[in-house]
């Protein structure tokens, strides 16, 4: 099957979220992502911070991902994921709610100093732990593209705009295309 640029980005997102590499997304993948993210931020396993990250990723599953399971088997296939994500642009209100959940999960997971934004070191630690297949240089390059105002931090607003561009934009020059590292055009 030949994918468009947008579908390739969405498929890449799917592959990176499929933490156990079994070809489907499940709640277990979100829990594993949460554990890796909490570890990257230095949160002790049973701490309130680790619980907050866990809860944010479970909410990501429940609000954003689980509804993509069109056949009700508790798992999301690549086809279900691509279909659901490409359909987000037609439901702007639902998309805005879902986007907020995704932004919250990333900030809860990576914001070790609790200032409401991701610094470069926080971003690098979060991405190295959460997406181990991305190289350190690729993650650093991603940060430079995603920090839209160049202040050394990625705010919730910047993160929201980057995720929106990643999941919805066909513009090959959009900074948000770097949300999950380099994507070939």
Steps between C-alpha positions, in 0.01 A plus 500: 500500500627846411461750784473876471742716700233547768425126519874425535520740796196337659643151443829610658308624804325163523831313485651713776193464723501121452737459791498119498528486117215251460337687211206635702447778752351411836465639848814303591700707250383819671590364843847403373545845346397660830747288695786593265404868509478509880838330525649755258378783719652337807167431669516216754282205396231543765518879534215743445686630193525152348129443573414830331694396187335158506155656531571743213600215268203285602279801427674526160397139438145543624418834336706504183608150406235253621226664288713420193437129562230462234460123536484502881779249559689719749784556255559755227646381172704725274205521261263604782752758622565657159126511424417659836780756499438610142135544597589737786507799269127463432413520872679815620323509840581137579850551367560797730398292803720210390792729431476643850525148644811427294664830599420434867655152481826630353531791741409287805757244391790727414466806720727392784527848654120555478523841326238409238737469204772271369858624515754360257643253759147391602400448136818306421459273805131439428556415134807281561302290749163502326617456141828305523515441124559873444865599505632766737591735213156455344334584833718809540413610145131444578522726805655780292211483252226467763622787721327748273614819675852374578477568874632160606158366604201341331179639645160332499398733218806410292448132572135526398588673174775246427275199560228655287742554212642152538163326491308724260733694271625395157740800504841336476666813646286524815715499818255259663611228259794456737273398789625142474833564335592528135236390247607435144308698240 
